[in-house]
Every structure is written in structure tokens, then in C-alpha cells.
Amino acid sequence: MSLAVKQIWNIHHGTSLWSVYARKHFYTNFDRLPGIPKQICMDVNHMLQKNTRWIYGKGDRIDVLKDIWWGDHPLENMLQVPFKCEGITLQEVVPDNSHPIRLVLPDSIFQGVQLNVEEDKCVWAASPNGIFSVKFAYNLVRNAGVPHPALTKMWLQTFNPRASLFCWKVLNRAVPIDSRIMDCGIPLASRCHCCASPSVEDLNQIFINSSPAGKIWRWFLPLISNKIYLHSNITARIWAFILQANVQSSIGIISLYGIMLILWELWKCRCAARYDAKKIRVYDIISKIKINMSIALSNTSFKMVPMPAELDILQKYGFGPHVSTKHLKFIRWIPPIQNFCLNVDGAAKGSVGTCGGGGCIRDKNGFVLAAFVHYYGEGNSLIVETRALCDGLRQAASLGIALYSLALVQSIKQRRCSSWPTYRWWCIARDMLHDQAAQITHAFRETNRLADQLANHAIASRRNDYFWRSCSLPPSCKGSLMLDRS
């Protein structure tokens, strides 16, 4: 189905000769395309309509009612009364305040809409950069399994991939042993080859109750956190390690990787005894486990310093974790040598939540000449950073600009927008920066405290406001101003 989405998307918006040919022959009836069942065509068209967005430029290609250029739904769903006229472009409606379509839509929709000379841009909403790809179309239609974020701990790059894969097999009870074969209804004389006394071979017997397993678990016990309960069932025991292990700490890495290596080495010991009649000593198994643990620790740099008790245990086992040292750097707000400086910042509560922006214009002495706070409603951090820059530039002329968002600074310098929802304001900011020949730089949060406080004030007050001179700033922002000037 994702390939059908790609085909119809190319017919709608492609620029190749095939797309032009297909539009001329099939544009009138996308519900019935040759070679694609009717139901699939209907589902694909519904998906395309739901995930297609328009960023207006001239407005001559955007159907005001049917295309999604404002919000997340076509405006025809918001009609207060039926409106029969079709094919009305945004270019016709925006300049005409008396257009009939304005009477049936809320007035707030067209407030602030300013068309420009750029072409209208159609983007794929399911992709962060707005470019259509089969990958993102497939993600919309595929049946995803039950998400288990904790399982990602098993696949760290420093782990032996064979040990990770085998641990995943044991967790899903997908290991070919006697008990699994008997569960399928096949009678079998079972015997665990790891034990001196005869026992039925099952997962718990091999990995917990066998003679080598018991000795290895006793050796490994001091490295296990007190939060981890050693269940008598191997599947429950693995889950306890996965859920409780903190992979940001050295002892957490050791405990999680340790159980994976224990399972892997015990399985190789079982296979050697069963098929090669070869006994592997427990001492050799423990040596291999320690070597693999040491390799993993040597390739990992930790940010957390182990507790003294944990470090003592690790050193007794011969492990020395590498902890990255923090390099302190003195930073402060530096006033411009000449002219003025605009600092802007945005704040968003959550990945997508209420957001606001703020900024201030200061002279070379650090005095605030003007400041603003704007509330933007719902959005993410990149949208609010771009809108704050756009609003700040509208208040400033020729000045140096300092931004908190490094991603936004890089996108402006590279002249490439990284997120399609910000494209409208990104273009305005890019053009204004180009016309004014201003310099744009990234500022750390600690040097942008006043703009950060203004952005948070916008969220708290939920309104747009302007301030002239330092004395008119909100009380919550005056402390940051004093710190910047100190």
C-alpha cells in the first residue's frame, strides 16, 4: 500500500515526464487507477489528504476549502453554512476583504496571512523535513508490535551482538531444547548434559539450576543491584535485569551485559557437552565473561561517577570504568561593540505544548531599549524559536543577532529549513537577515537568560506585550538583566 501511496503522490505533485503524463490521463478520477484495486485507491487518497500540507507563497495553487493550509483539517469542515462554489484559491481570498467565503469562515483564519512571491509548497506531514518517502508512508500503514522501550538496552553497540540476540531468543523462549520439543507433542527422552546427575533439560535447568550455572551465578552475585530480584524462572529473571538495570552507570552496564554473557556462555557449554562430548571448565567460562565485560567497559565513557561501594566491587573484579570529566567554561553575555544586539529565545512546555517567545534589543552598555513577549499557543521548540526570531527581526533594523537554538542558527546559515512547520517564518527571517546583512550567532542559555525569562513570561501571561526600557520589564525578568550586566 505504501508503494501505491508513492505512485499517487507522484501523480499529484511529481515533476517528471511520467507524472505530467499521468496527471493528464488520470487527474479526473483518482479513485480508479489501472492496476490498483478501488478500495486501496480510496484508502490511499484518504491517507494523502490527511497527511498533505500546503505552505502558502503566492497562494495560486492552494484551494482554500479543500487543501490543508491552516490547521490540521480542510477548512470545508469548518463551514458555518453550506458554500457551493469550488476551486477558490488563496490568492483570490486574501487580498479581498469582502470575498463571500470570508462570511462563512471565522475571521481569525485570515488574520496575519501575508502572501509573497514564492511558489506554494506542498509537503508530506508525516516526514520531519516535509519530503515524501516510502519509509514514512509505510510507517503509517504498518501494523506495529507492542512497544517495549526497555528492550533497546539489550542492543547497545558495545555489547556482543551474538549475546544480545541469544538473550532475546531466551526471553521469547525460542531456544531449541528438549522441553520445547516435547511441548510440541513430540515424545523425547530428555537429559541435561550440563549436570552430573540426570535431569530433564529445560530453560530453567540449563541457565539456573545446572551445576555450572549455579557456580557462575554465585560468582556474579556481588555485581547485581539490590533492586533486581533473582526469580527462579529464567524469563522473569531476564526481565528483572532489563527493567531495573541503569545503562547510564557502570554497575548497570555490567549487570545487564553480565546476564547476557552468562546465558550465551552456558549455551555454548551445553552444546559442547551434548554434541562434542566436551566439558568446559567453569573457570574458563568466567574468564571469557570477564574479558567481554572489560572490552565493553573500555569502549564506554560514563557520565556518572560510581558510588564508592560500587567502585570497590568493580575494582575487586578487575574492572575500571572510564568516567568523562566535565570541563568548565566561563561564559557570559557580551555586549555588541557597536550598534545594537537582539537576543531572542523560545520556550515550549513539553515536546508539543503551550509555547511562547521573547526577545530584547540592547545597546553596547547593556541597557534594554525594547523587549517583547509573544504567546504562540501550541507548538514545539523549533517552531517557537523560529517565530521568536521572525518577530524580533520585525522590530529591529541593522543589528547583531544572538540565538539560543543552535539548530536554527545552522539552518539559517546553510539556507536550508530542517522542519517544514517552521518554513513560513523561516523564510521571512532568512530574507530579512539577507536584506539587513546582519550577523547571526548561537548563544548558550546562560548568556541568554533575559530572553529565556521573557519567553517563559509569555507562556505564563498568555498574551502579547511590548516593553520599553529596563524599568518596564516584568519583575521576573529584571534579575536576569542584572546578571547579564554583572
QUIKAMO-V119951 format. One record per backbone hydrogen bond with DSSP energy under -1.0 kcal/mol. CO is the residue of the C=O (numbers start at 1). NH is the residue of the N-H. If there is no record, write none. Layout:
# QUIKAMO-V119951
co;nh
CO;NH
CO;NH
This chain:
# QUIKAMO-V119951
co;nh
1;5
2;6
3;7
4;8
5;9
6;10
7;11
8;12
9;13
10;14
16;20
17;21
18;22
19;23
20;24
21;25
22;26
23;27
26;29
33;36
37;41
38;42
39;43
40;44
41;45
42;46
43;47
44;48
45;49
46;50
47;51
51;125
53;123
55;121
57;116
59;91
62;90
63;67
65;76
67;69
68;54
74;77
75;78
88;64
89;93
90;94
96;99
99;102
100;103
104;80
106;109
110;113
118;58
121;55
123;53
124;127
128;420
130;124
133;137
134;138
135;139
137;141
138;142
148;151
149;152
150;153
151;154
152;155
156;159
160;164
161;165
162;166
163;167
164;168
165;169
166;170
167;171
168;172
169;174
170;173
175;177
177;181
178;182
179;183
181;186
182;185
199;192
201;179
202;206
203;207
204;208
204;209
205;210
210;214
211;215
212;216
213;217
214;218
215;219
216;220
217;221
220;223
221;224
225;228
229;231
233;237
234;238
235;239
236;240
237;241
238;242
239;243
240;244
241;245
246;249
249;253
250;254
251;255
252;256
253;257
254;258
255;259
256;260
257;261
258;262
259;263
260;264
261;265
262;266
263;267
264;268
265;269
266;270
267;271
268;272
269;273
270;274
271;275
272;276
272;278
281;285
282;286
283;287
284;288
285;289
286;290
287;291
288;292
289;293
290;294
291;295
292;296
293;297
294;298
295;299
297;300
302;324
307;311
308;312
309;313
310;314
311;315
312;316
313;317
314;319
322;302
340;400
341;362
342;402
343;360
345;358
347;356
348;350
353;379
354;349
355;376
356;347
357;374
358;345
359;372
360;343
361;369
361;370
362;341
363;366
367;363
370;361
371;467
372;359
373;465
374;357
377;355
379;353
380;384
381;385
382;386
383;387
384;388
385;389
386;390
387;391
388;392
389;393
390;394
400;342
401;441
402;344
403;443
405;409
406;410
407;411
408;412
409;413
410;414
411;416
419;422
420;423
422;426
423;427
424;428
425;429
426;430
427;431
428;432
429;433
430;434
431;435
432;436
433;438
439;401
441;403
444;447
445;448
448;452
449;453
450;454
451;455
452;456
453;457
454;458
455;459
456;460
457;461
458;462
465;373
467;371
470;473
474;477
477;481
478;482
479;483
480;484
481;485
